[in-house]
């Protein structure tokens, strides 16, 4: 009898041990990673994960998925993989932006930040070219420039007026046609790098964007050979490419205006000049200009030789220094923005 009881106890103990082992094996099998939780969410709802984190207290993953029709927030149990939807709402996102577009997150971020609104029909038109007018608006909004005005003028003129006071190099200050033309990558690079870093020429501006991974360039065959061609400075941008620039700026924590631009704004802040209806503004005070010595120093960063002429002139209302430099039998003609110090023109001629 005692032998039978002993056998029964042994069987019972073995049965319990098997159960514990199975339970542990099951728990181990069901324990999932964040990447697995994201994959499960996409498999169930489709679309793209835009937010994902782990709640250690509740032992679950908090996942947000964006599809073409809705935004779904859910908890995914870290042990069992069970998905529990916590919030589901209609996606008021742009109807023409595919959720799997590589620029989707940039566009989503830009709309959330209020940098873009899209069109009345609910579209963003991501592959349309960016006009300088549109770029100017995003530039003002991103850097949070004071664009309030008590005057009865359009939003566009308010934006251009404030950018002019900061000395931002743009083409459309006095020309409606230029405002509505596609802006090229070179202009975008100079405007952004000037506001963010005080960069005052195209090469320096492109280098700033490359160093901060705002761009990776377009034409690899020119890398380390010609920085402007590598960047594609003459090419235009699509709307989705532009918001990606600003998304990367934000990711790099580049949100403040440079001291150079702030100093120019301080000099200009006493001016009431407003660019209404594309009329040429009154000439700014000479106190706002960089000095002739500064202009010459900027020119000599590019070329060497003796200065034979320097003259302040106006081109369509924009103050420029016209400089001529002679180096042996080569003569250089350089035009420099008298406010920002940006090199606008450089040409060399060989004297026979």
C-alpha positions as CSV (number, residue, x, y, z in Angstrom):
1,X,0.0,0.0,0.0
2,X,2.8,2.3,1.0
3,X,4.5,1.6,-2.4
4,X,1.3,2.6,-4.2
5,X,1.1,5.9,-2.3
6,X,4.7,6.6,-3.0
7,X,4.2,6.0,-6.7
8,X,1.1,8.3,-6.7
9,X,3.0,11.1,-5.0
10,X,5.8,10.7,-7.5
11,X,3.3,10.9,-10.4
12,X,1.6,13.9,-8.9
13,X,4.9,15.7,-8.4
14,X,6.0,14.9,-11.9
15,X,2.7,16.2,-13.3
16,X,3.0,19.5,-11.5
17,X,6.6,19.9,-12.6
18,X,5.5,19.3,-16.3
19,X,2.8,21.9,-15.9
20,X,5.2,24.5,-14.5
21,X,7.7,23.8,-17.3
22,X,4.9,24.2,-19.9
23,X,3.7,27.4,-18.3
24,X,7.2,28.9,-18.3
25,X,7.8,27.8,-21.9
26,X,4.5,29.3,-23.0
27,X,5.3,32.6,-21.3
28,X,8.7,32.7,-22.8
29,X,7.3,31.9,-26.3
30,X,4.7,34.7,-26.0
31,X,7.1,37.4,-24.8
32,X,7.5,39.8,-27.7
33,X,9.7,42.7,-28.7
34,X,8.8,46.2,-29.8
35,X,9.6,45.4,-33.4
36,X,7.3,42.4,-33.2
37,X,4.5,44.5,-31.7
38,X,4.9,47.0,-34.5
39,X,4.7,44.2,-37.1
40,X,1.6,42.8,-35.5
41,X,-0.1,46.2,-35.5
42,X,0.7,46.7,-39.2
43,X,-0.5,43.2,-40.1
44,X,-3.8,43.8,-38.4
45,X,-4.5,47.4,-39.5
46,X,-2.1,48.1,-42.4
47,X,-0.6,51.5,-42.8
48,X,2.4,52.8,-41.0
49,X,3.5,53.0,-37.4
50,X,4.0,56.6,-36.4
51,X,4.5,56.2,-32.7
52,X,5.7,53.3,-30.6
53,X,6.8,53.0,-26.9
54,X,6.8,50.5,-24.0
55,X,4.8,51.0,-20.8
56,X,6.8,49.2,-18.2
57,X,4.2,49.6,-15.5
58,X,1.4,48.0,-17.6
59,X,3.8,45.7,-19.4
60,X,2.4,46.6,-22.9
61,X,3.5,48.4,-26.0
62,X,1.6,51.6,-27.0
63,X,1.4,51.7,-30.8
64,X,-0.2,54.3,-33.1
65,X,-0.8,53.3,-36.7
66,X,-1.8,55.7,-39.5
67,X,-3.7,54.3,-42.5
68,X,-5.1,56.1,-45.5
69,X,-8.5,56.2,-43.7
70,X,-7.9,56.3,-40.0
71,X,-5.5,56.7,-37.1
72,X,-5.6,53.8,-34.6
73,X,-4.0,53.9,-31.1
74,X,-3.6,50.5,-29.4
75,X,-2.0,48.6,-26.5
76,X,-0.2,45.4,-27.4
77,X,0.4,43.0,-24.4
78,X,4.1,42.3,-24.1
79,X,3.5,38.7,-23.0
80,X,0.5,37.5,-24.9
81,X,0.5,39.7,-27.9
82,X,-3.1,40.6,-27.4
83,X,-4.1,43.9,-29.2
84,X,-6.5,46.3,-27.5
85,X,-7.6,49.3,-29.4
86,X,-7.7,52.4,-27.1
87,X,-8.7,55.1,-29.7
88,X,-9.8,55.1,-33.2
89,X,-10.5,58.2,-35.3
90,X,-11.1,59.1,-38.9
91,X,-7.8,60.2,-40.6
92,X,-8.2,63.8,-41.6
93,X,-4.9,63.5,-43.3
94,X,-4.3,64.6,-46.9
95,X,-6.2,62.3,-49.2
96,X,-3.5,62.3,-51.9
97,X,-0.6,61.3,-49.6
98,X,-0.1,57.6,-49.5
99,X,0.6,56.3,-46.1
100,X,3.6,54.3,-47.3
101,X,5.2,57.3,-49.0
102,X,8.8,57.8,-47.6
103,X,8.0,61.5,-47.0
104,X,4.7,60.6,-45.1
105,X,6.1,61.2,-41.6
106,X,7.5,64.6,-42.7
107,X,4.2,65.7,-44.1
108,X,2.3,64.4,-41.1
109,X,4.7,66.3,-38.8
110,X,4.5,69.5,-40.8
111,X,0.7,69.6,-40.7
112,X,0.7,68.8,-37.0
113,X,3.1,71.7,-36.4
114,X,0.9,74.0,-38.5
115,X,3.6,74.6,-41.1
116,X,1.3,73.4,-43.9
117,X,-2.5,73.4,-44.4
118,X,-3.0,71.9,-47.9
119,X,-5.7,72.8,-50.3
120,X,-9.4,73.2,-49.8
121,X,-10.2,69.9,-51.6
122,X,-8.2,68.0,-48.9
123,X,-5.2,67.5,-51.0
124,X,-1.5,68.3,-50.4
125,X,-0.3,67.8,-53.9
126,X,3.0,66.4,-52.7
127,X,4.7,66.2,-56.1
128,X,3.9,69.8,-57.2
129,X,6.8,72.2,-57.4
130,X,7.2,74.6,-54.4
131,X,6.8,78.3,-55.2
132,X,8.9,80.9,-53.5
133,X,5.7,82.3,-52.0
134,X,4.9,79.0,-50.3
135,X,8.5,78.6,-49.2
136,X,8.5,82.0,-47.6
137,X,5.4,81.2,-45.6
138,X,6.9,77.9,-44.2
139,X,10.1,79.7,-43.4
140,X,8.4,82.4,-41.4
141,X,6.2,79.8,-39.5
142,X,9.1,77.4,-38.8
143,X,11.4,80.0,-37.3
144,X,8.4,81.6,-35.6
145,X,9.3,85.1,-37.0
146,X,7.0,87.9,-35.9
147,X,4.8,88.3,-39.0
148,X,1.9,90.2,-37.3
149,X,0.8,93.4,-39.0
150,X,-1.8,96.1,-38.3
151,X,-1.9,97.1,-42.0
152,X,-4.4,95.9,-44.5
153,X,-2.0,93.8,-46.6
154,X,-1.9,90.2,-47.7
155,X,-0.3,87.3,-45.8
156,X,2.3,87.0,-48.6
157,X,3.4,90.6,-48.3
158,X,3.6,90.3,-44.5
159,X,5.8,87.3,-44.8
160,X,8.1,88.9,-47.4
161,X,8.3,92.1,-45.3
162,X,9.5,90.3,-42.2
163,X,11.9,88.1,-44.1
164,X,13.3,91.3,-45.7
165,X,13.9,92.8,-42.3
166,X,15.9,89.7,-41.3
167,X,17.9,90.1,-44.6
168,X,16.9,86.7,-45.9
169,X,18.0,86.3,-49.5
170,X,15.0,85.7,-51.8
171,X,14.2,86.7,-55.4
172,X,10.6,87.7,-55.2
173,X,10.6,90.8,-53.0
174,X,9.6,93.1,-55.8
175,X,8.3,90.8,-58.5
176,X,5.0,88.8,-58.3
177,X,6.1,86.5,-61.1
178,X,9.1,85.4,-59.1
179,X,7.0,84.8,-56.1
180,X,4.9,82.3,-58.0
181,X,7.7,80.6,-59.8
182,X,9.2,77.3,-58.6
183,X,12.0,78.0,-56.1
184,X,15.3,76.2,-56.7
185,X,17.3,74.3,-54.1
186,X,20.0,76.9,-54.1
187,X,17.7,79.6,-53.0
188,X,16.2,77.3,-50.3
189,X,19.6,76.4,-49.0
190,X,20.8,80.0,-48.8
191,X,17.6,81.2,-47.1
192,X,17.6,78.4,-44.5
193,X,21.3,78.4,-43.8
194,X,21.4,82.2,-43.5
195,X,18.5,82.2,-40.9
196,X,19.9,79.3,-39.0
197,X,23.6,79.9,-39.2
198,X,24.3,83.2,-40.8
199,X,25.8,81.6,-43.9
200,X,26.4,84.2,-46.6
201,X,27.2,82.3,-49.7
202,X,25.8,79.3,-51.6
203,X,28.7,76.9,-51.0
204,X,28.8,77.6,-47.3
205,X,25.0,77.2,-47.1
206,X,25.0,73.8,-48.9
207,X,27.9,72.6,-46.7
208,X,25.9,73.6,-43.6
209,X,22.9,71.5,-44.8
210,X,25.1,68.6,-45.6
211,X,26.9,68.6,-42.2
212,X,23.6,68.7,-40.3
213,X,22.1,65.9,-42.5
214,X,19.3,68.2,-43.8
215,X,20.2,66.9,-47.3
216,X,22.2,64.1,-48.7
217,X,22.7,65.7,-52.1
218,X,21.4,64.5,-55.5
219,X,24.2,63.9,-57.9
220,X,26.8,61.6,-56.4
221,X,29.1,61.8,-59.4
222,X,30.0,65.4,-58.3
223,X,30.6,64.7,-54.7
224,X,33.9,66.2,-53.6
225,X,34.2,67.8,-57.0
226,X,31.5,70.4,-57.4
227,X,29.4,71.0,-54.3
228,X,26.7,73.0,-56.1
229,X,26.2,70.3,-58.8
230,X,26.3,67.6,-56.1
231,X,23.5,69.4,-54.2
232,X,21.6,70.1,-57.4
233,X,21.3,73.8,-56.6
234,X,19.6,74.7,-59.9
235,X,17.0,72.0,-59.5
236,X,13.5,72.7,-58.1
237,X,11.9,71.0,-55.1
238,X,8.6,69.3,-54.7
239,X,6.3,70.2,-51.8
240,X,7.0,66.9,-50.0
241,X,10.8,67.3,-50.4
242,X,10.6,70.8,-48.9
243,X,8.7,69.7,-45.7
244,X,11.3,66.9,-45.3
245,X,14.0,69.6,-45.2
246,X,12.2,71.2,-42.3
247,X,11.4,67.9,-40.6
248,X,15.2,67.2,-40.6
249,X,15.9,70.7,-39.3
250,X,13.6,70.0,-36.4
251,X,15.1,66.6,-35.8
252,X,18.6,68.2,-35.7
253,X,17.2,70.7,-33.1
254,X,17.9,73.7,-35.5
255,X,15.1,76.0,-34.6
256,X,16.7,79.4,-33.6
257,X,17.5,82.4,-35.7
258,X,21.3,83.1,-36.1
259,X,22.9,86.1,-34.5
260,X,23.7,87.5,-38.0
261,X,20.1,87.5,-39.0
262,X,19.0,88.9,-35.6
263,X,21.5,91.8,-35.9
264,X,20.2,92.7,-39.4
265,X,16.6,92.6,-38.0
266,X,17.6,94.9,-35.1
267,X,19.0,97.4,-37.6
268,X,15.9,97.1,-39.8
269,X,13.3,97.1,-37.0
270,X,13.0,100.8,-36.9
271,X,12.0,100.8,-40.6
272,X,8.4,100.9,-41.6
273,X,9.1,99.6,-45.1
274,X,6.4,97.3,-46.3
275,X,6.4,95.5,-49.7
276,X,2.8,96.2,-50.8
277,X,1.7,95.2,-54.3
278,X,5.2,94.5,-55.4
279,X,6.2,98.1,-55.4
280,X,9.9,98.8,-55.0
281,X,10.5,99.7,-51.3
282,X,12.2,102.9,-50.3
283,X,16.0,102.6,-50.1
284,X,17.1,101.4,-46.7
285,X,19.3,103.6,-44.5
286,X,23.1,103.3,-45.1
287,X,23.4,102.4,-41.4
288,X,21.9,99.0,-42.3
289,X,24.7,98.2,-44.9
290,X,27.8,96.1,-44.3
291,X,30.9,98.3,-44.6
292,X,33.0,98.5,-47.8
293,X,35.8,96.8,-46.0
294,X,33.5,93.9,-45.1
295,X,32.3,93.6,-48.7
296,X,35.9,93.6,-49.9
297,X,36.8,90.9,-47.3
298,X,33.9,88.7,-48.5
299,X,35.0,89.2,-52.1
300,X,38.5,88.2,-51.3
301,X,37.4,85.0,-49.7
302,X,36.6,83.9,-53.3
303,X,39.3,85.6,-55.3
304,X,42.6,87.3,-54.8
305,X,44.1,90.4,-56.3
306,X,43.9,94.2,-56.0
307,X,40.6,96.0,-55.7
308,X,40.3,98.6,-58.5
309,X,36.7,99.6,-57.9
310,X,34.0,99.4,-55.3
311,X,30.7,101.2,-55.7
312,X,27.3,101.1,-53.9
313,X,24.4,100.7,-56.4
314,X,20.8,99.6,-56.5
315,X,19.4,96.8,-58.6
316,X,15.5,96.7,-58.5
317,X,15.6,98.3,-55.1
318,X,18.2,96.0,-53.7
319,X,21.4,97.6,-52.5
320,X,24.5,96.0,-53.8
321,X,28.3,96.6,-53.8
322,X,29.8,96.3,-57.2
323,X,33.5,95.3,-56.9
324,X,36.2,94.9,-59.4
325,X,39.4,93.0,-58.6
326,X,42.5,92.7,-60.8
327,X,44.8,89.7,-60.5
328,X,47.5,89.9,-63.2
329,X,45.6,89.7,-66.5
330,X,42.4,88.4,-64.9
331,X,39.7,90.9,-63.9
332,X,36.9,89.8,-61.6
333,X,33.5,91.5,-61.3
334,X,31.6,90.7,-58.1
335,X,28.2,91.9,-56.8
336,X,27.5,91.6,-53.1
337,X,24.2,92.2,-51.3
338,X,24.9,95.3,-49.2
339,X,22.7,94.1,-46.3
340,X,23.3,90.4,-46.1
341,X,26.8,90.1,-47.6
342,X,25.6,87.4,-50.0
343,X,27.6,87.1,-53.2
344,X,25.0,87.6,-56.0
345,X,27.3,87.6,-59.0
346,X,30.9,86.7,-59.8
347,X,32.5,86.7,-63.3
348,X,36.1,86.7,-64.5
349,X,37.5,88.1,-67.7
350,X,41.0,87.5,-69.2
351,X,42.6,90.7,-70.5
352,X,44.4,90.1,-73.7
